[in-house]
């Protein structure tokens, strides 16, 4: 990307941008407009994250901001299909993959905290393998983007298109906030975007293998994450 003079991220900047872009009715136009604004405003100080459930956000971002940094949290617990999707996306799209790993391997974490920490204390496991590594990875950026959608869960119903991430002191853009599953399916089909093969066998929301199961027809898309544990978010977005 061309070098752009840095713009300081502020809550006011985020609020003004959200008011500007919220009124765009077409979901694709809205997403591209938000991503272009983020790229033009923050330049190399902007990155998106992707869980590699599919390459949708990466595809949109690569159209709006060619060469955009795409942060992937390589937790050490991912399905092989997720790693394959990551490699597929980075191989066919004009993006810059930023593969982020926790400071400790799974074996080192097991030695310190005991095996299967994800079963005994999933919040701590998520913090060690996802939340803290992402915080460190984003420390050099002024703004970041995620694929969070309002229709995914009740906890995400109030998601803004552009928000202020007070915890990190950054602008956060959610280009897919207003998208429905129908919008997602139509875009993936039209542009032949890579999709994680696990989606074909019922994995509607894909996280770490030990904490993710397929969902049944009619279930909440995120019902397969930390099933039976009263946990709905890893902490990255709340």
C-alpha positions as CSV (number, residue, x, y, z in Angstrom):
1,X,0.0,0.0,0.0
2,X,1.1,3.6,-0.6
3,X,2.5,5.4,2.5
4,X,-0.2,7.4,4.2
5,X,0.2,10.0,6.8
6,X,-0.9,8.4,10.1
7,X,-4.2,9.6,11.6
8,X,-4.7,9.4,15.3
9,X,-7.5,7.0,16.3
10,X,-10.2,8.6,18.5
11,X,-13.7,7.8,19.7
12,X,-15.0,10.8,17.8
13,X,-13.4,9.7,14.6
14,X,-15.1,6.2,15.0
15,X,-18.5,7.7,15.8
16,X,-18.4,10.1,12.8
17,X,-17.4,7.2,10.5
18,X,-20.1,4.9,11.9
19,X,-22.8,7.6,11.3
20,X,-21.5,8.1,7.7
21,X,-21.4,4.4,6.7
22,X,-24.4,3.0,8.7
23,X,-26.8,4.5,6.1
24,X,-25.4,2.6,3.1
25,X,-28.1,0.0,2.4
26,X,-26.3,-2.4,0.1
27,X,-24.2,-4.7,2.3
28,X,-21.4,-5.2,-0.2
29,X,-21.1,-1.4,-0.9
30,X,-21.1,-0.7,2.8
31,X,-18.4,-3.2,3.5
32,X,-16.1,-2.0,0.7
33,X,-16.7,1.7,1.7
34,X,-15.8,1.0,5.3
35,X,-12.7,-0.9,4.3
36,X,-11.6,1.7,1.8
37,X,-12.0,4.4,4.5
38,X,-10.0,2.4,7.0
39,X,-7.2,1.9,4.4
40,X,-7.2,5.5,3.3
41,X,-7.3,6.8,6.8
42,X,-4.8,4.6,8.5
43,X,-2.7,3.1,5.8
44,X,-0.3,0.4,7.1
45,X,-1.6,1.1,10.6
46,X,-4.8,-0.9,9.6
47,X,-5.2,-4.7,9.6
48,X,-8.0,-7.2,9.7
49,X,-8.3,-10.4,11.5
50,X,-9.7,-13.7,10.2
51,X,-10.5,-17.0,11.8
52,X,-10.5,-18.6,8.4
53,X,-14.0,-20.0,8.6
54,X,-13.9,-18.6,5.1
55,X,-12.1,-16.0,3.1
56,X,-15.0,-13.5,2.9
57,X,-13.5,-10.6,4.9
58,X,-10.1,-11.1,3.4
59,X,-11.5,-11.1,-0.1
60,X,-13.4,-7.8,0.5
61,X,-10.4,-6.2,2.2
62,X,-8.1,-7.2,-0.6
63,X,-10.5,-5.5,-3.1
64,X,-10.6,-2.3,-1.0
65,X,-7.0,-2.3,0.4
66,X,-4.7,-4.5,-1.8
67,X,-1.9,-6.0,0.3
68,X,-3.8,-5.5,3.5
69,X,-2.4,-7.3,6.6
70,X,-4.6,-10.2,7.6
71,X,-3.9,-11.4,11.2
72,X,-4.5,-15.1,11.9
73,X,-4.3,-16.4,15.4
74,X,-2.5,-19.8,15.1
75,X,-3.5,-21.1,18.5
76,X,-2.0,-24.6,18.1
77,X,-5.5,-26.1,18.5
78,X,-6.9,-25.5,15.0
79,X,-8.5,-28.1,12.8
80,X,-6.3,-29.1,9.8
81,X,-9.0,-27.7,7.6
82,X,-8.6,-24.3,9.1
83,X,-4.9,-24.2,8.5
84,X,-5.5,-25.3,5.0
85,X,-8.0,-22.5,4.4
86,X,-5.5,-20.0,5.8
87,X,-2.9,-21.2,3.3
88,X,-5.5,-21.3,0.5
89,X,-6.6,-17.7,1.2
90,X,-3.1,-16.4,1.4
91,X,-2.1,-18.2,-1.8
92,X,-4.9,-16.8,-4.0
93,X,-5.6,-13.3,-2.6
94,X,-3.5,-10.1,-2.7
95,X,-3.1,-10.0,1.1
96,X,-0.2,-10.1,3.6
97,X,-0.7,-12.9,6.0
98,X,0.4,-12.2,9.6
99,X,0.5,-15.5,11.4
100,X,0.4,-15.0,15.2
101,X,1.3,-17.7,17.6
102,X,1.1,-17.7,21.4
103,X,4.4,-17.3,23.4
104,X,4.0,-20.9,24.6
105,X,3.4,-24.0,22.6
106,X,0.5,-26.3,23.6
107,X,3.1,-28.6,25.2
108,X,4.6,-25.8,27.2
109,X,1.2,-24.6,28.3
110,X,0.4,-28.1,29.4
111,X,3.6,-28.3,31.4
112,X,2.8,-25.0,33.2
113,X,-1.0,-25.3,33.7
114,X,-1.7,-29.0,33.2
115,X,-3.1,-30.8,30.2
116,X,-6.4,-29.8,28.6
117,X,-6.7,-26.4,30.1
118,X,-9.4,-25.7,27.6
119,X,-11.6,-28.2,29.5
120,X,-10.9,-27.0,33.0
121,X,-10.6,-23.2,32.4
122,X,-11.6,-22.2,28.9
123,X,-11.5,-18.5,29.7
124,X,-7.8,-18.8,30.7
125,X,-7.0,-20.9,27.7
126,X,-8.6,-18.4,25.4
127,X,-6.8,-15.6,27.2
128,X,-3.4,-17.2,26.8
129,X,-3.8,-18.5,23.2
130,X,-6.0,-15.8,21.7
131,X,-6.7,-12.6,23.6
132,X,-3.2,-11.8,24.8
133,X,-1.5,-12.8,21.5
134,X,-3.9,-10.6,19.5
135,X,-3.4,-7.7,21.9
136,X,0.4,-7.9,21.2
137,X,-0.1,-8.4,17.5
138,X,-2.4,-5.3,17.2
139,X,-0.2,-3.1,19.4
140,X,1.4,-1.6,16.4
141,X,-1.8,-0.7,14.6
142,X,-4.3,2.2,14.9
143,X,-7.3,0.4,13.6
144,X,-8.4,-3.2,13.0
145,X,-11.3,-5.0,11.4
146,X,-13.2,-8.2,12.2
147,X,-15.9,-10.3,10.5
148,X,-18.4,-10.0,13.4
149,X,-22.0,-10.0,12.3
150,X,-25.1,-8.9,14.2
151,X,-27.1,-12.0,13.3
152,X,-24.5,-14.4,14.7
153,X,-25.5,-14.2,18.3
154,X,-27.4,-12.1,20.8
155,X,-24.1,-10.9,22.2
156,X,-23.3,-9.3,18.8
157,X,-26.7,-7.8,18.0
158,X,-25.5,-4.3,18.8
159,X,-22.3,-4.4,16.7
160,X,-21.5,-1.1,15.0
161,X,-20.0,-0.8,11.5
162,X,-17.3,1.4,13.0
163,X,-16.7,1.4,16.7
164,X,-14.2,2.5,19.3
165,X,-12.2,-0.3,20.9
166,X,-11.6,1.3,24.3
167,X,-9.7,-1.7,25.7
168,X,-7.0,-1.4,23.0
169,X,-7.4,2.4,22.2
170,X,-8.1,1.6,18.6
171,X,-10.8,2.1,16.0
172,X,-12.5,-1.1,15.2
173,X,-14.3,-1.7,11.9
174,X,-16.9,-4.4,11.4
175,X,-17.6,-4.4,7.7
176,X,-19.9,-7.4,7.8
177,X,-22.0,-6.1,10.8
178,X,-25.2,-5.8,8.8
179,X,-24.8,-8.9,6.7
180,X,-27.1,-11.9,6.9
181,X,-26.2,-15.5,6.2
182,X,-27.9,-15.0,2.8
183,X,-25.6,-12.1,2.0
184,X,-22.6,-14.2,2.9
185,X,-23.7,-17.2,0.9
186,X,-24.4,-15.1,-2.2
187,X,-21.0,-13.3,-2.0
188,X,-19.1,-16.5,-1.5
189,X,-20.8,-18.1,-4.5
190,X,-20.5,-15.1,-6.8
191,X,-16.8,-14.6,-6.2
192,X,-15.8,-18.2,-5.6
193,X,-14.3,-17.3,-2.2
194,X,-12.5,-20.1,-0.3
195,X,-14.6,-21.7,2.4
196,X,-13.4,-23.9,5.2
197,X,-14.5,-27.5,4.3
198,X,-15.8,-28.0,7.9
199,X,-18.8,-25.8,7.0
200,X,-20.0,-28.5,4.7
201,X,-20.5,-30.9,7.6
202,X,-22.3,-28.5,10.0
203,X,-19.6,-26.3,11.6
204,X,-21.3,-22.9,11.4
205,X,-18.7,-21.2,13.6
206,X,-15.2,-22.6,13.6
207,X,-12.8,-22.1,16.4
208,X,-10.3,-24.4,18.1
209,X,-10.9,-28.1,17.6
210,X,-11.3,-29.1,21.2
211,X,-14.0,-26.4,21.8
212,X,-16.0,-26.6,18.6
213,X,-18.7,-29.0,17.4
214,X,-21.2,-29.0,14.5
215,X,-24.6,-27.4,15.0
216,X,-28.0,-28.9,14.2
217,X,-30.4,-27.3,11.8
218,X,-32.1,-24.3,13.4
219,X,-29.5,-23.9,16.2
220,X,-27.7,-20.6,16.8
221,X,-24.7,-20.5,14.5
222,X,-22.4,-20.2,17.6
223,X,-24.0,-22.9,19.6
224,X,-21.2,-25.2,18.7
225,X,-18.6,-23.1,20.5
226,X,-17.8,-24.1,24.0
227,X,-21.0,-26.2,24.0
228,X,-22.5,-26.8,27.4
229,X,-20.1,-24.5,29.2
230,X,-22.1,-21.3,29.4
231,X,-19.4,-19.5,27.4
232,X,-20.2,-17.7,24.2
233,X,-17.2,-15.5,23.4
234,X,-13.5,-15.9,23.7
235,X,-12.9,-12.3,24.7
236,X,-11.6,-10.9,21.4
237,X,-14.6,-8.8,20.6
238,X,-16.1,-7.9,24.0
